Structure formats: structure tokens, C-alpha cells
């Protein structure tokens, strides 16, 4: 069984400042933005090239051109906002709410799981979950250090067993070749 340790997970990326009062344009990564960016929510900030994490408190957030415009209590003015450009906004994985749907998973729950075929043959390990406009893909690292991209759909991934630490694949012919 795979042990779940609390990790820092990115929930957004600061794209750029907006206006002169310190508002930030944030690209939201898939993870309940209505909860993460609610007034009073605390988020960590990881700046490029720095190991330390700063905390920010959300004052307000509103949709804007497919992204969010976010005001943080600790960011006043464009200059302070500019310093956050490119930073990741984070939460601890222990702060994530469990999913109500048994067929829905947080990315960190899938990363590190063994990947096997329905026949039991080992394929590799889930490296990460990629979110694309066409849907989610599992990036699977093979023992030969190759990357295989597998659509995360029930026809191809009929079973995810967190207790056993594995993902079961039933891939169409040719998907894992090459």
C-alpha cells in the first residue's frame, strides 16, 4: 500500500500584474478554484529560484478571460505584484478535500502508482497527470526510461486501486508501442 505524505501542490500560476493596485492575473490549475481562491483562503507562494515559501491571503477573486484576477492582502501596488510574476500558488495535499466521486482522483493520488496491464504485466509508474484541452493523460515512465502517454478514460483505464497502489490498463492495440 502506498503511503500518502503531504506534499506541496500547485493550484495556480501568477501570469502578470493587472492594473496599478496589485491585482494579479492567475492561471488556475485544475483544483476547485472556487475553494482555493475564496476570500480568506491562505495560499503558499513559490517564487522561481527560491526554496522558501511565502503565505498570501486571498481578499477577492473574479473571472477574467479564462483566468482569475486575484487580490491578496499582502500585495499592495503594481511593483509588489510584478515581483510575483511567474510564481506558483500552492497548498499542501493534506488541505485538499476528498473527492465525492469514487471515479475521480486528485493528481497526487495517481502519481507514483504502478501501472499494469489487465493481464498483470508491469508497464511502469505514473509520473504525472497532464491536463490537456482534449482531456487528461497519464504520463507513464517505463523501466526503459521511456514516457508513454495514456488517455485517462475508463475504456483504457478500467481500474484505479489506491489501496493496492496500482492503475490497470486495457490499452487499444499500438498505444504503448513505439
Residue pairs with C-beta under 8 A, 6 or more apart in sequence:
1 163
1 164
1 165
2 112
2 113
2 162
2 165
4 93
4 108
4 109
5 93
6 92
6 93
6 94
7 92
7 93
7 108
8 44
8 46
8 53
8 90
8 91
8 92
8 93
9 31
9 90
9 91
9 92
9 93
9 96
9 106
9 107
9 108
10 29
10 46
10 88
10 89
10 90
11 28
11 29
11 31
11 33
11 36
11 43
11 89
11 90
11 91
12 26
12 27
12 28
12 29
12 33
12 36
12 37
12 43
12 68
12 70
12 88
12 89
13 26
13 27
13 29
13 86
13 87
13 88
13 89
14 24
14 25
14 26
14 45
14 84
14 85
14 86
14 87
14 88
14 89
15 24
15 25
15 26
15 27
15 67
15 85
16 24
16 25
16 85
17 23
17 24
17 25
17 78
17 81
17 82
17 84
17 85
18 24
18 25
18 64
18 69
18 81
19 78
20 77
20 78
21 71
21 76
21 77
21 78
22 71
22 72
22 75
22 76
22 77
22 78
22 80
22 81
23 69
23 70
23 71
23 81
24 69
24 70
24 71
24 72
24 75
24 81
24 84
25 64
25 67
25 68
25 69
26 37
26 61
26 67
26 68
26 69
26 70
26 89
27 67
28 36
28 37
28 67
28 68
29 131
30 107
30 131
31 91
31 96
31 106
32 97
33 61
33 68
35 41
35 97
36 43
36 89
36 91
37 58
37 61
37 68
37 70
38 58
38 61
39 58
39 59
39 60
39 61
40 57
40 58
41 57
41 58
42 55
42 56
42 57
42 58
43 55
43 56
43 57
43 58
43 89
43 90
43 91
44 53
44 54
44 55
44 56
44 89
44 90
44 91
44 92
45 53
45 54
45 55
45 56
45 84
45 87
45 88
45 89
45 90
46 53
46 87
46 88
46 90
47 54
47 83
47 84
47 86
47 87
48 86
48 87
53 90
54 74
55 74
56 72
56 73
56 74
56 75
56 89
57 72
57 73
57 74
58 70
58 71
58 72
58 73
59 71
59 72
59 73
60 70
60 71
61 68
61 69
61 70
61 71
62 68
62 69
63 69
74 80
75 81
75 84
93 106
93 108
96 106
96 108
99 105
99 106
103 154
103 160
105 160
105 162
107 128
107 129
109 162
110 126
110 129
110 138
110 160
110 167
111 126
111 127
111 128
111 129
112 125
112 126
112 165
113 125
113 126
113 160
113 162
113 165
113 166
113 167
114 122
114 124
114 125
114 165
114 166
114 167
115 122
115 123
115 124
115 125
115 126
115 138
115 140
115 150
115 166
115 167
115 169
116 122
116 123
116 166
116 167
116 168
116 169
117 123
117 168
117 169
117 170
117 171
118 158
118 168
118 169
118 170
122 143
123 140
123 142
123 148
123 169
123 176
124 140
124 141
124 142
124 143
124 148
125 140
125 141
126 138
126 139
126 140
126 141
126 167
127 139
127 140
127 141
127 147
128 139
129 136
129 137
129 138
129 139
129 152
130 136
130 137
130 138
130 139
130 149
135 151
135 152
135 153
136 151
136 152
137 149
137 150
137 151
137 152
138 149
138 150
138 151
138 152
138 157
138 167
139 147
139 148
139 149
140 147
140 148
140 149
140 150
141 147
142 148
148 175
148 176
150 156
150 157
150 169
150 171
150 175
150 176
151 157
155 170
156 169
156 170
156 171
156 172
156 175
157 167
157 168
157 169
157 170
158 168
158 169
158 170
159 167
159 168
160 166
160 167
160 168
161 167
161 168
169 176
